[in-house]
Structure formats: C-alpha cells, structure tokens
Amino acid sequence: MQNEFLTVPCPRCYKNVIWNEFIPWRPFCSKRCQLIDLGEWVIEDKRIFSKCNKINSDD
C-alpha cells in the first residue's frame, strides 16, 4: 500500500501543506502565514458579514 497524504493549499500563500496532526499550523504552511492571517482579522481587513451589521441597537 502506497502512503498517500492529503494536501491542502495554505490559505495565505497557496503552498501545498500536508494535512496531518504533526503540522501545528494547519491549514497554514508556517507560523508566519498563520500570524499574517491573524493580523488581517485583527485590523479587520477580513470580516464575516451578517444581515445584522449593527453591534449596538436602539431597539
């Protein structure tokens, strides 16, 4: 039986990453890509939109 590994593209740089429990940054290829992505969420370059965008409502 041949060893086959599931690979996924890194969401940041698109480098192929082997998907297993030994890769601590998955789905990212490295700690660097993981931190860049986190930073984009922190400064709100990335966000999840919803139908209700108001945080504080007067209702």
C-alpha positions as CSV (number, residue, x, y, z in Angstrom):
1,M,0.0,0.0,0.0
2,Q,1.4,3.4,-1.0
3,N,1.4,6.2,1.5
4,E,-0.8,8.9,0.3
5,F,-1.1,12.2,2.1
6,L,-3.9,14.7,1.9
7,T,-2.6,18.1,0.9
8,V,-4.4,21.4,1.1
9,P,-3.3,24.9,-0.1
10,C,-2.2,27.3,2.5
11,P,-4.9,30.0,2.7
12,R,-2.2,32.7,2.7
13,C,0.5,31.7,0.2
14,Y,-1.2,28.7,-1.5
15,K,1.8,26.4,-0.9
16,N,0.7,22.8,-0.5
17,V,0.5,21.6,3.1
18,I,0.3,18.0,4.2
19,W,-2.8,17.7,6.4
20,N,-2.0,15.7,9.5
21,E,-1.7,16.1,13.2
22,F,2.1,16.8,13.0
23,I,1.7,20.1,11.3
24,P,0.9,22.6,14.1
25,W,-0.1,25.5,11.9
26,R,-2.6,23.7,9.6
27,P,-4.2,24.8,7.4
28,F,-1.3,27.2,7.1
29,C,2.2,26.2,5.9
30,S,4.1,28.1,8.6
31,K,3.7,30.2,11.8
32,R,4.4,33.3,9.6
33,C,1.4,32.7,7.4
34,Q,-0.7,31.9,10.4
35,L,0.2,35.2,12.1
36,I,-0.2,37.3,8.9
37,D,-3.7,35.9,8.6
38,L,-4.5,36.6,12.2
39,G,-3.3,40.2,11.8
40,E,-5.7,40.7,8.9
41,W,-8.6,39.6,11.1
42,V,-7.4,41.9,14.0
43,I,-7.2,45.0,11.8
44,E,-10.5,44.0,10.2
45,D,-9.2,43.5,6.6
46,K,-11.1,40.3,6.9
47,R,-14.5,40.0,8.5
48,I,-17.6,37.9,8.4
49,F,-20.7,39.9,7.3
50,S,-24.1,39.2,8.6
51,K,-27.6,40.5,7.8
52,C,-27.5,42.5,11.1
53,N,-24.3,44.6,10.9
54,K,-25.1,46.9,13.9
55,I,-23.4,46.0,17.1
56,N,-25.4,48.4,19.3
57,S,-29.1,48.6,18.5
58,D,-31.5,51.2,19.9
59,D,-34.4,48.7,19.7
